[in-house]
């Protein structure tokens, strides 16, 4: 692959990944949030394809297919179903000002950059150069977990975090082996399915899914 | 494959059959088949143990292991040596007897699927511990034993609250023991470069002492030595009686086997303070145990404290043996080790008798409070007789194994040349005093247990209605009591086998049955001959007595203390609490006895007494002063942690987030 084209593609794709994460923090609509997650999944699949083609990996299409199916279709669909079941469409109001949330996100992205650049090593290739984006996805996912109250957005945050880890590993290693990717995808699917069930049960028992209300400790 | 290997397979197969029977069968069939299978485990263990004790060496069961990260380890080897063989024999006898008792006794939760499975796993674990020839298989068998006994103990948790508390104590202490052992063996394995016992014999000082302290603490916890004895008086009363018997007589001995393993086999050249530590641990346990036992009125709790006492005596004997060995008095040292082993076997058989006897009483009356018993000798003659034999053994009186064992221990103490060594000059007289006081208090305690429990008139309805227990239970009682007397009359051959186990030379059989302690001059004990002589002398008295009785037939005598009336009632009898009242008074400070007397007056006459309530309870001093404060401290620390951990999910995520950021910053700095 043409190295210039490769660098451009990587920059575009990682840009989309970062943008979708920031938009998650900005927005309040659950449905849009899940839609953004689907876009992010598609971007991740594109990243796998680009990195894989550049490295000339034989199984690149298969891995791309799995990632696209899981992250862009199956997981968002499962979450959309949970959201419909409990009938929530908007995030519950938080005590934190939206501007503070965005400033925090900006700060975390900066930290990710400061942290990620030395890890990329001296004279990095375009893929390694984009490593800070992966770190910032991880941190932004954590940030979502911190500032959101609805159980569905907690799931979104968790998946953004997972996408961040996947991004870092794809960029750093030039493509994951098939079995590892398969394993981690199924893992995440299982987590989302179980949490989906739990969310519905929370809604049934308490009439809402606000996790700040879950404070009582049991033995 | 010789007898030893075949026996080991027998133990494993028997255990598997027992578990299968416990799971598949139900009701009476489960009791019978599972019980018989566990009996087979015991029988195989005893046969294997006897063969190994006699010096037969098998290839053992060898299981090669390798872990992906660690690489090739020494294989797991189950092959008992002579010392292990002795403890295997002991465990096998106890397991077989208590399983036989369990067939008739087990009911309710103890007869459930869980109960019998726990018992089978426990039996296999106990049998495998002394066969292990490397640290890894030892720890595996040890944990099998711990898990089996915990499950067995917990079986009745739904019915009785006390079971849950007892199991909690037991589980905590048993895991403490396991952790200490893992740490101790870890130190040895790291120094030796392998897990096999045979590699560990060349370990030099500072490391050896660290391992000694850790291992002895772990084994002492299992053996129930003070101050780690607290689980015994809780777990033994709450467990089903056949399980109490097996735990007290067999499992606790594995702690002693561990102590012998460490001091004789793995680290045979320790400094003299090791021996002093053992003597001190043992002497304190012996005294404390028998003092507590003497004032208990719960029969099984009394027996549990008496276990601490006996384990203490055995540990003292081991310590004395080491001390004598180090000061070069080889003959006396060997006698002390033989005494330790004889005490262990003797305690195993008489404590089995006593716990099974207590189980029979519990089965017949539903009571284990001595103050509610009495009059059982007439109603349960077999139980009363066998319990009496067990009590004789526990009080170390002649014709029982207890007498022989303590006689041998005292010979070792008496025949020490204390002038040879300053340490000996201090330790020996003190030990002698402790042993003598322990034996005396033991006599009082078991006179109480047998006398108050079985003689006089029944003190409660339940005791008055008691009937003799079923055939299997009686058979088990008779077998255990028979062993107690058998070892008491014919100790010679066993002593000679034991001499081989500890490498002693001077011990021999005297005549057909007696013990000759050759190294100490001509010290001979031949109980059979002594008993015969005594019986011949007594026969004369009995004959004269009989003639006199025929000449003066029995007369009815009115009770002289009835104040002219006949208003005697069981409430006027001495009971367990009143019998031990002088002891509770003399040793009040170390027993932590709390008593209260409440006097009720009629409403219009404050100087008259209409009723009195006397209440006395003995709180374990160690538990009160050590464990309760420790638990309170842990609770307080836990409360402090609660301010950090308030249940808010966002806070927890925040902690992880902060940690992640910190790590990232540190890594890239």
Interface residues (C-beta under 8 A of the other chain):
Chain A: X111 X114 X115 X118 X119 X135 X138 X139 X142 X143 X145 X146 X211 X212 X214 X215 X216 X217
Chain B: X642 X645 X646 X647 X648 X649 X650 X653 X654 X656 X657 X660 X661 X664 X665 X667 X668
